[in-house]
């Protein structure tokens, strides 16, 4: 399974570029006698709420635990990718994979398997209620009322990097608003976490250059034309 997200600030920016990459990987797979399913997905914004190791682990565990706070976009994309992978089995009819994956997740079997993997590696189960985020933080708020019309993936990754992620596991960016959300002036957009004052200041300076969010009329929201 190969996932190619496309978006204005993703690594792949356009559908023609994604299709060229798809054909290239399919050619390589055929030459290596590999079965490959390439999926082109929506890369207009980060998946989930967290950017940084601890924050991303929190999102994953909330999905696995069927927590109501789990990011729905991460849950849905995971189920769709898992379903497509299951449909590589000739005994699974096309279109049935999503329902099978959803049953495995909803029943708790996916969480049980993850916990077994964690325990086998000698680590303690992850507590997403106390994820151990960097104790230093600052918030970024909407400068005006409107709709979140775009999110700059590269800028948010840059801000998270300035805060110390991924080397500092508890550093990163915790998103509060996603594409299409309506906001008022002063609405929290995201919170930046760091462990060191210097890292926090570097991240703040990056935010001052650009928050990574565009707020405007809902008609400016760029729609994605991808498989999911």
N, C-alpha and C positions, 0 to 999 in steps of 0.2 A: 504494500500500500504506500503510495506517495501522495502527500498532501502539498498542493501548491496554492498558498493564499495569494490573492492579488488585491492591490489597493494603491492609492496615490503615494503612500509612504511605506509600502511593503517592499520586500526585496524584488518582487516581480510586480510591475506597475500596470500592465495591460493584458487583455485577453490574447491578442496576437503573440505577445511574448510568452505567455503561459502555454499557449498551444505549441509553440516552437519547442519549449522546454519539455512538454509532454511527449512530443514525437521523438525527441532525442533520447529520453529515458526509455521509452517503449522500444526504440531501436536497440539500445544497449541491452535491455532485458531479453529481447529475442535472441541476440547474439550469445547471451550467457545461459539460454534455456531457462529463464526465470519467468514466472507468472507475475505480472505487474498490473495493478489497478491504480490509475492516476486520477486523482480527484482535485478539481479546481474549486477553491473555497473563498469565502469573504475575508479579505485581509485589511479592511478599512480601519480596523481598530484592534487593540489587544484583546485576546480572548480571556475572559475572566476579569477579576478586579485587581489582581496583584501582579506587579512586575518586580521580581526579586525572589530568591530561593524560598524563604520562609513564607512569603505571601502567596506564592504560586502553590506551594505544598498545602497551605491552608485551603485554597480554592479546590484543589484536587480532593482533599479529604472530605470537604463539605459535600462535594458531588457524590463521593462514594458512600457517605453516611446518609444520603438523601436529606440533608439539612435544608430547611427552608431558606437559609441564607446563601445557599450555593448559587453560583453564577449560572443562569439558565443557558447562556450561549455556550459555555464550556460543556455543560451536560449534553445539550443537543448535538453539538459537533462531535463529541466523543461517541455518542450512541450511533450517529450516522456513519462515522468512520469504522467503528467496531462492526456495525451491521454489514457494511460493504465487504469487510474482510471475511466475515462469516459466510457470506454468499459465494466466496471462492470455493467453498465445500459443495461438491455436486449434489449432496443430499439436502441442501438448503435452497429453497426456491427463491428466485429473484424477488426482492421486496419484503421477504420475511425476516431478513437479518436484523432490521431495526427493532422489531418486536421482541426477538430473541434476546438481543443485547439489553433492551429495556427491562425485560423480566429478570435477567441476571443481576442488573443493578438494583432494581426495586426490591428484590428478594433478599438482598444483603450478601449474596454469594460473591460479588465483586469485592466488597469490603473485606470479607473473610479471607479472600485470596491475597489481597494487598497486605493485611495484617500478618498473614503467614509469611509473606516475602520479607516484611520488615523484621519479624522475629527471627527468621532464618539468617538474616544478616547481622544479628546481634544488637539491633537498635530497639529502643522503646517505641511503642505506638505514639504517633504524633497527636498532640493535644491542640486542636485548632482553636479552642477557647482561650488558650494562653500560649500563643505562637511564639512569644519571645521576640517581639519586634524591637528595633533600635529605639533606645529611650529618648533620643533627640528627634524632634520632628517640627515641621511647619506645614501650614495648610495653604492651598491655592484656591481662590474663590472666583466665581464668575464676575467679570467686570460690568456686565449689563444683563438685562433680561432678554430671553429669546430661547432658541433651540440649539442644542449641541449639533452643529452641522458637519464638523470634521474633527478627527483626532490624529495628531501626528505621531505615528508609531516610533519613528526614529528619534524625535525630540524627547519623548517620554522615556525611551530606552537610554538616551544620553543623560537625562536627569537622574534616572535610577543608578546609572554608572557613576555619576559624580557623587552620589550619596554613598557609594561603596559596593553596590551589587555588581556582579554576583560573588565577588571574593568575600565580602562581608555578608554573611548569610542573612542576617536580620535586617539588612538595609533594603530600600526599594521604594516603590510608589504604590500607594493603595488608592485605587480609583473609586470615586463615589458616583460619578455620572458617566453614561455611555451615549453613543450616537442616538439622536432622536429624542433624548430627554429634554424636557422643558425646564428652564432654570430662571431664577430671579437674580438681580444684582446681589452679590454677596453669597450666593449658594455655593456650598463646598463642592469643588470639582475633584480634588484628590488631596491626599496627605503624603508627605515625603518623610521617610524614616531613615535615620543614620545612627551610627554608634560613636562617631567622632565629630567634634565641633568643626574641624576643617572640612570634612566631607560634607557636612550639612551646609556650610557656607558656599562650597563649590556648587552644590545642587541648587541653592537659592539663587546664585548668580546665573545659572543656566535657565532657571524659571523666569528670571527678570528679562532675559533676552526673548524668550518665548515660552508661554505656558504649555504649548502643544495643543490647546483647545481653540476652536473657532465657534463663536456664538453668533447666531444670526436668525433670519426668518427660516421657517421650516422648509420653504421652497428651495433653499440652497443646499439641502441635504442630498449628498451624492448617493444614489442607489447602486447596489451591487448587482451585476449580471453574471452570476456564477452558479455552480451546481448546488451549493449550499454553504 
